[in-house]
Amino acid sequence: MIILVRHGEATHHTQRLTGGWTDSQLTEKGRAQIKAAAVKLAKDFAGRNCKLRILASDLQRASASAQIIAEELGFKGEIEHCRFLREKNNGIAAGMTEEEAHRALRRRSMDRRIPLADAARMLLDEERPAP
C-alpha cells in the first residue's frame, strides 16, 4: 500500500512566494493540518502489523511534515529524504514573490528554454491584471 500526503500550509503560501523549490517552513496552521492527518493515519493503522517506510523531499516543509507523521505513528526508522520528490522546479522564480516572478519571467523570451525552470510557462499562463 502506498499513501501520499502533501505537506501542510507553508510560509511561501502566506507570504505569496512561488512554491516549487522555494524552501519554506510549515506555518502553525500547516503543522496542525499534518498533525490531524497523522492522527487519522495512526487510527486507521492501529493494530496492523505493517512494514512502514517514510519518504519526503529534502525541502523543509516536506521534511517537517514527514517528521510529524513519523512521531504520531511511532516510527522508529529513518525518514528518507529524496531530492527527486520535490515539486516542479520553478528555476529563477524560487524564493521570489509571485509578482517578482511574473516580472522576471516576462523579461525573458518564452520562445527559448529557461534553464532549470520547468514551471516558467505555467507561471505566465494565467495573466493577471496590473495592480
DODRENLO-959968 format. One record per residue: residue in one letter; x, y, z of N, C-alpha, C, O in turn. Coordinates in steps of 0.001 Angstrom, whole numbers, plus 500000, padded with zeros to 6 digits. Each point is the difference from the previous one (the first is absolute). Example, Ala and Ser with C-alpha at 12.3 -4.5 7.8 and 13.67 -1.06 7.14 Angstrom:
BEGIN
- A_513190_494310_507800_499110_501190_500000_500900_501200_500000_501036_499981_500665
- S_498614_501069_498615_500820_501190_500060_499230_501090_500730_500509_501108_500169
end
This chain:
BEGIN
- M_500850_498824_500000_499150_501176_500000_500896_501240_500000_501000_500055_500717
- I_498637_500917_498486_500718_501273_499954_499024_501105_500391_498898_500098_499461
- I_501526_500722_501477_499187_501134_500434_500812_501267_499761_501132_500115_500467
- L_498293_500824_498813_500667_501270_499729_499352_501088_500836_498775_500113_500050
- V_502058_500688_500607_499513_501118_500798_500774_501243_499565_501230_500009_500023
- R_498063_501014_499591_500649_501266_499625_500311_500767_501280_499310_499843_501007
- H_501714_500975_498952_500348_500819_501164_498854_500938_500360_499129_500274_499173
- G_500875_500211_502049_498992_500959_500437_500312_501400_499493_500967_500209_499268
- E_498195_500748_501131_500218_501392_499595_501411_500422_500383_500474_499715_501099
- A_500187_500968_497973_501373_500443_500229_500096_501518_499871_499096_500659_499487
- T_502026_499874_500994_500169_501456_499994_499977_500585_498594_499638_501165_499836
- H_500735_498066_499147_499928_500573_498647_498549_500245_499580_499739_500853_499153
- H_499320_498408_501432_498578_500256_499714_499567_501329_500626_499353_500819_499347
- T_501005_499386_501908_499541_501192_500724_500756_501260_499595_499497_501109_500176
- Q_501711_498725_499281_500801_501154_499576_499880_500263_498500_500697_500858_499458
- R_498419_498403_499873_499767_500126_498560_501280_499822_499187_500241_500702_499018
- L_500577_498332_501425_501196_499640_499243_499638_498871_499054_499014_499293_500209
- T_501789_500541_498751_499786_498859_499120_500305_498734_500794_500761_500040_500966
- G_498656_498855_498634_500261_498724_500676_501187_499319_499375_501111_500530_500014
- G_498660_498293_499436_501086_499281_499332_501172_499742_500919_499847_499357_501039
- W_501310_501134_498595_501217_499737_500773_500265_501050_501066_501056_499974_500632
- T_498018_500947_499582_500150_500947_501101_499979_499193_501290_499036_499283_500270
- D_502019_500828_500526_500137_499162_501195_499368_500681_501207_500683_500667_500777
- S_498027_499162_499370_499256_500665_501069_499666_499028_501123_500058_498782_499837
- Q_499593_501792_501300_499649_499214_501186_498484_499899_500148_499252_500777_499407
- L_500314_498261_501386_498577_499887_500320_499579_501154_500896_500767_500453_500850
- T_498014_500015_498953_499409_500962_500929_499387_499204_501155_499963_498770_499954
- E_499566_501914_501062_499311_499297_501093_498759_499284_499466_499697_498878_500405
- K_499596_501778_498688_498836_499370_499366_500429_498741_499251_499324_498974_500075
- G_501789_501096_499206_500517_498846_499267_500376_498850_500919_499755_498834_499689
- R_500847_501508_501451_500337_498954_500990_498731_499330_500525_499958_498783_500175
- A_499015_502022_500073_498722_499451_500484_499354_499120_498929_499430_498957_500320
- Q_500653_501454_498414_499435_499199_498913_500683_498632_499928_499330_498975_499869
- I_501989_501013_500217_500738_498740_499920_499759_499156_501238_499896_498777_499903
- K_500015_501851_501247_499710_499252_501235_498649_499306_499868_499865_498839_500386
- A_499137_501851_499078_498671_499396_499819_500071_498812_499043_499376_498967_500239
- A_501379_501183_498686_500156_498886_499050_500723_498831_500662_499647_498840_499783
- A_501364_501469_501024_500774_498957_500686_499143_499246_501014_500104_498779_500116
- V_499059_501936_500609_499091_499359_500974_499051_499053_499260_499750_498885_500456
- K_499727_501563_498406_499102_499151_499193_500740_498753_499513_499457_498897_500071
- L_501766_501262_499440_500781_498845_499549_500265_499033_501151_499874_498786_499841
- A_500489_501755_501308_500274_499150_501161_498760_499210_500399_500101_498822_500343
- K_498737_501810_499617_498742_499328_500324_499698_498905_498977_499625_498886_500364
- D_500540_501438_498365_499706_499046_498929_500917_498784_500036_499590_498907_499610
- F_501635_501267_500849_500962_498903_499990_500243_499387_501374_500872_499145_500154
- A_498368_501283_500832_500157_499449_501352_499765_498493_499982_499018_499524_499430
- G_501885_499731_501194_499853_498551_500097_500461_499230_498779_500019_498770_500024
- R_500348_501911_498926_500491_499315_498800_501512_499824_500098_500715_500857_500519
- N_499732_498044_498984_501432_499747_499966_500485_500293_498578_500063_499101_499161
- C_500275_502150_500581_500403_500431_498660_501456_500435_500015_500470_500647_500936
- K_500222_498984_498011_501347_500521_499822_499840_501432_499521_499279_500262_499038
- L_501386_500654_501625_499825_501416_499713_501294_500606_499486_501085_499722_500511
- R_498776_501106_498477_501131_500728_499434_499493_501408_499727_498956_500167_499369
- I_501762_500842_501092_499573_501383_499798_501042_500716_499156_501183_500040_500340
- L_498346_500529_498543_500846_500765_499097_499445_501417_499910_498787_500201_500056
- A_502095_500770_499806_499590_501395_499842_501024_500708_499137_501140_499550_499881
- S_498459_501549_499522_500990_500789_499273_500957_500603_501029_499753_499937_501204
- D_501326_500639_498311_500994_500578_500894_499690_501446_500384_500800_500636_500686
- L_498055_499891_498885_499621_501357_500372_499409_500008_501411_499387_499024_500432
- Q_500807_502089_500278_499612_500089_501409_498543_499654_500271_499702_499281_500954
- R_499387_501223_498216_498573_499781_500262_499624_498524_499893_499171_499518_500772
- A_501424_499768_498290_499719_498572_499835_500675_499191_501093_499418_499052_500526
- S_501801_501317_499813_500744_499294_501043_499298_500125_501356_499865_499019_500732
- A_499694_502192_499588_499284_500218_501269_498677_499236_500020_499615_499445_501029
- S_499692_500529_497836_498742_499252_499912_500242_498516_500247_499251_499357_500735
- A_501796_500103_498650_500335_498584_500176_500357_499701_501456_499639_498946_500525
- Q_501064_501972_500123_500391_499800_501401_498778_499955_500920_499929_499173_500909
- I_499119_501714_498850_498773_500013_500812_499248_498679_499826_499528_499425_500981
- I_500360_500100_497801_499315_498729_499725_500752_498844_500658_499386_499128_500615
- A_501928_500862_499259_500813_498929_500590_499814_499940_501513_499856_498918_500570
- E_500147_502237_500074_499825_500045_501459_498636_499464_500402_499896_499223_500949
- E_499065_501179_498345_498634_499554_500339_499837_498499_499791_499272_499344_500745
- L_501402_500109_498247_499905_498565_499710_500964_499168_500848_499965_498770_499955
- G_500890_501895_500811_500982_499277_500793_501089_499365_499139_500585_498983_500371
- F_499672_501618_498501_500990_499497_499047_501398_500193_500566_500394_501116_500339
- K_500348_497799_499759_501347_500043_500577_501090_499997_498931_501175_500191_500314
- G_498448_499598_498446_500979_499953_498917_500463_501391_499604_499669_500995_500644
- E_501089_499047_498304_500514_501267_499496_499133_500474_498838_499664_499224_499106
- I_499982_502045_500915_499258_500592_498888_500979_500161_498842_501105_500514_500173
- E_498479_499044_498657_500850_500098_498808_499691_501307_499279_498883_500203_499524
- H_502096_500672_500398_499823_501283_499317_500535_499881_498577_501173_499698_499780
- C_497946_500544_499270_500320_499781_498591_499761_501273_499194_498885_500518_499957
- R_502151_499968_499421_499890_501205_499173_498997_499804_498856_499322_500944_499594
- F_500588_497826_499892_499108_499752_498860_498522_500139_500366_499153_500011_499107
- L_500519_500096_502172_498606_500183_500409_499585_501471_500088_498866_500305_500371
- R_502035_500587_499293_499646_501428_500011_498901_500296_498982_499776_499247_499053
- E_499551_501877_501179_499017_500470_499027_500731_500418_498733_501226_499908_499925
- K_498027_500548_499087_500621_500461_498755_501025_501089_500294_499816_500833_500887
- N_501262_499137_498349_501044_501009_500118_499511_501301_499391_499687_500053_498811
- N_500246_500988_501994_499561_501285_499482_501175_500933_499727_499814_501211_499877
- G_501392_498235_500027_501184_500720_499541_500242_501324_500678_500032_500083_501228
- I_500140_500967_497966_500333_501314_500557_498877_500557_500866_500225_500935_500768
- A_498588_498516_499123_498860_500494_500788_500035_499508_501452_499271_500526_500841
- A_501562_498479_499465_500070_499479_501368_500387_501119_500961_500991_500698_499784
- G_498231_499466_501265_500267_501009_501019_499460_501384_499678_500073_500900_500836
- M_499386_499284_497965_499438_501298_499622_498525_500072_500376_499325_498980_500147
- T_500194_502251_500006_498560_500155_500145_499373_499673_498646_500688_499983_498980
- E_498029_499764_501014_499319_499706_498741_500154_501156_499015_500193_499779_498804
- E_499722_501458_501699_500125_501172_499139_501409_500117_499429_500165_500282_498813
- E_500867_499501_502034_501384_500057_499528_500251_498945_498926_500669_500262_499000
- A_498791_498554_501218_500185_498914_499038_499362_500341_498661_500590_499752_498948
- H_498210_500814_501086_499330_500384_498751_500826_501047_499259_500175_499903_498785
- R_500336_501099_501935_500811_501042_499358_501284_499412_499423_500356_500294_498859
- A_500337_498884_501913_501274_499417_499558_499808_499100_498790_500794_500039_499060
- L_498169_499163_500961_499779_499058_498901_499456_500695_498763_500228_499535_498883
- R_499062_501560_501292_499489_500745_498853_501148_500613_499200_499899_500148_498782
- R_501203_500211_501907_501155_500607_499339_500719_499016_499091_500675_500411_499056
- R_499193_498314_501211_500685_498983_499197_499111_499562_498846_498773_500008_500102
- S_501843_499624_498842_499242_499495_498863_499483_498612_500341_500779_499117_500358
- M_497940_500689_499535_499431_498694_500317_500126_499047_498810_499541_498860_500061
- D_501081_501613_498860_500226_499131_498851_501243_499135_500170_500206_499059_499234
- R_500604_501241_501737_501167_499153_500271_499862_499425_501400_499294_500553_500843
- R_501369_498363_499389_499902_499304_501289_500762_500772_501071_501150_500385_499787
- I_498226_499841_501347_500667_500628_501131_500633_498874_500812_499286_499119_500479
- P_502024_500889_499684_500646_498918_500754_499386_499844_501389_499769_500983_500704
- L_499978_497796_499668_499483_499634_501318_498657_500633_500334_499711_500242_501171
- A_499473_500026_497834_498702_500617_500289_498883_499251_499292_499430_500498_499030
- D_500261_498325_501447_498944_499190_499415_498650_500696_500055_499152_499783_499134
- A_500646_501046_501872_498680_500581_500210_499872_501423_499464_498987_500654_500248
- A_502009_499839_499025_499960_501392_499543_498752_500299_499188_499323_501000_500240
- R_500373_498141_498804_498812_500238_499179_498729_499950_500849_499068_500774_499779
- M_500904_498315_501187_498806_499884_500852_499790_501281_500797_498860_500411_500218
- L_502226_500226_500222_499865_501231_500775_499394_501118_499163_499319_500879_500527
- L_500932_499083_498163_499519_501066_499140_498706_499655_499270_499412_500862_499348
- D_500145_497905_500752_498781_499589_499318_498803_500837_500418_499129_500311_499189
- E_500842_500040_502056_498854_500725_500528_500385_501451_500168_500587_500374_501015
- E_499094_500444_498009_500321_501431_500083_499161_500642_501079_498794_499773_500092
- R_501851_501017_500710_499294_500737_501048_499947_501469_499617_500947_500520_499410
- P_497973_500147_500914_499940_501431_499728_501002_500754_500858_500251_499614_501142
- A_500320_501446_498329_500972_500801_500753_499304_500647_501184_498842_500408_499899
- P_501871_499689_501242_499374_500618_501199_499742_501476_499830_499485_500646_500913
end
